[in-house]
Amino acid sequence: MRDRRRIVISGCSSGGKSTLLNELARRGFRTVEEPGRNIVREALATGGDALPWVNAEAFVRKAIEYAHATLAWVRTHDGPVFFDRSAVDAAAHFERLSIAMPEDLEKLCHTTIYSSPVFMAPPWFELYEQDDERPLSFETAVLEYNYLRLAYPKRGYAMIDLPKSSVTARADFVLRCLGL
């Protein structure tokens, strides 16, 4: 039987999403890295302006295009694929900043479809770290998280909250929820 679920791990910045994806990859599952980190790294390395705190539209455009491309990349993969964030996260960034999404990006978002439910990493102050790629405060990260809690259901996705537990326990939880 084919299993082509495209499962999103979203939620609060520095909530343990990437660590969870690394654990799922260690267990043999295909994973896709967060678009935002790649975009920020590239902009910082090249002096580009596609940074969420400098040029939100350029950042969101790249994030949605990256999300769409990664779905195409795994299109023929038999087996579940876990994504660190999604195009919905990028769209929520526009909503949080009250920026109207350009029509071409809106169309691209509507064709970038994942499986439901989406797993949400809640704000977890004890894990929170700032760095060059994530300069936002914990309070701003919580605000972004709250917008994600609205954005996913608005687009028809159910959500399951990840427990605040070890990465092993979180991975076990996700796989149990998915019947894997």
Disulfide bonds with the S-S distance in Angstrom:
none
